[in-house]
Amino acid sequence: MIKVENITKIFGENTVLKGVSAQFEKGKTNLIIGQSGSGKTVFLKCLLGLFQPTTGRILYEDKDSSKLTTAELQFLRNDIGMVFQGSALFDSMTIFENVRFPLEMFMNQSNSEMDDRVSEVLKRVNLEKAHSKFPSEASGGMQKRVAIARAIVHNPKYLFCDEPNSGLDPQTSGLIDELLKEITEEYNTTTVINTHDMNSVMEIGEKIIFLKDGLLEWEGTKNEILTADNKHVIDFVYSSKLFKTMRQGMLEDLKK
Amino acid sequence: MFQPVSSIGKYFLFLYEAFKKPQNLKVYYKLIMREINDLGINSLGLVLFTSLFVGAVVAIQMYNNFDGAAIPIPVYYVGFATKTVLVLEFCPTIISVILGGKVGSFIASSIGTMKVTEQIDALDVMGINSISFLVLPKIIAALVFFPILIMISMVLGIYGGYLAGIITNKWSAIDYIQGLQMPFRDFYFVYAFIKVLFFAFIIATIPAYYGYNVKGGSLEVGRSSTQAVVWTIVMIIIMNLILTHIMLG
């Protein structure tokens, strides 16, 4: 479990996060939603330790991440898997090498053990035939699946994803959501996904937090978001006519 | 006003991070081999071509200067003068400037692209010291392979002068070889290779610093790459003067 206590992040004169507190539970897909510029990415980067919060603290299993020793921090990092928005695959390595990389760097395993694990994970994300391709030869959806494979290859406790559906067609997007949900259940990870894809919210949002202008404006589940009475949440989630009509219909059904 | 001073400070902090203990020697060994290929072997063609032709040009110019001199200078001095110019200045400095352009832009743009595509963040999230991971293998590869490149350049440059004599028929092979065999201070080679080691360090680190600190998109990667090459060349030239003053002044 990850607990965030009242974190703020200030860049120069710009306060991006203004005292956000949240809790992300194990074995669940936790979604962070909000408009562009609402502080989602900064929040995620604070969770990952890429940015240090100006005030407040982040607790991984009740341990304050800012007070960990170098060895403890490295131990924590080995428990983290991250899927970046643009996949962030290493261009100079093949897909197989990309996925093998975290194992090679930190795991004390034999070559055959590592190769077996990489093959297993690539099979899990349906990429068993793409081992020798380079990232530049793979489609956007394939790259995302490789990034997921790389993130889970070392059995992390925490899985973070920054807009995993950006730039993907709706069908591939749905497959990625499904994969993330399945992996969260299989590996029992604390999964935190940063997104503004409403399909993801409706499909996999077991816990959702909504950020607006650096503040936590609303939190709940995908079912609760339907009946949310927060104007900003409604404006954001149901911004399209289709979603508005769908919500109307569903609310009427609920009344009946 | 304080920006250059703070940049120098940041550069040294960057170097401090780069020299931290490698996290996995096996992986670093592989990276060093790859960097030797990317930075060294891939520059071999350019170095061979440039050295051969400039060696020929230097020899022809030496011949013309000696030929028009008021005091007669024996033709075999062409070989001696060509060797001296190539060993003392052309090969260590000018080839390093050329490498600064080619290798420097490659380092700055490749690290810069990794930065803007979040590949460096990916390394950091995994708990990898990204500066050491990206820069230390480049420094080692440059320090190991650039002296070899310069040695090859010296041999090729001298051979270029030899070929020029055969093609222009202005001096004989025997004269040229006789000039090459004239007494030459061994320390000149030491001086040349010490310079190369300093230049190799500059070529590996300044572009890496610029690439690592890119903020923005592809346009900024291009800009930082250009800046990296400019500052690398400027630093090579300044360092050349300092080292020459210290060792030969």
Chai-1 contact restraints between the chains, C-beta under 6 A:
chainA,res_idxA,chainB,res_idxB,connection_type,confidence,min_distance_angstrom,max_distance_angstrom,comment,restraint_id
A,L48,B,V125,contact,1.0,0.0,6.0,A-B,restraint_1
A,L50,B,D121,contact,1.0,0.0,6.0,A-B,restraint_2
A,Q74,B,G127,contact,1.0,0.0,6.0,A-B,restraint_3
A,R77,B,G127,contact,1.0,0.0,6.0,A-B,restraint_4
A,M82,B,V125,contact,1.0,0.0,6.0,A-B,restraint_5
A,F84,B,E118,contact,1.0,0.0,6.0,A-B,restraint_6
A,G86,B,T117,contact,1.0,0.0,6.0,A-B,restraint_7
A,G86,B,E118,contact,1.0,0.0,6.0,A-B,restraint_8
A,A88,B,E118,contact,1.0,0.0,6.0,A-B,restraint_9
A,A88,B,Q119,contact,1.0,0.0,6.0,A-B,restraint_10
A,A88,B,A122,contact,1.0,0.0,6.0,A-B,restraint_11
A,F90,B,Q119,contact,1.0,0.0,6.0,A-B,restraint_12
A,P102,B,M126,contact,1.0,0.0,6.0,A-B,restraint_13
A,E104,B,V27,contact,1.0,0.0,6.0,A-B,restraint_14
A,M105,B,N24,contact,1.0,0.0,6.0,A-B,restraint_15
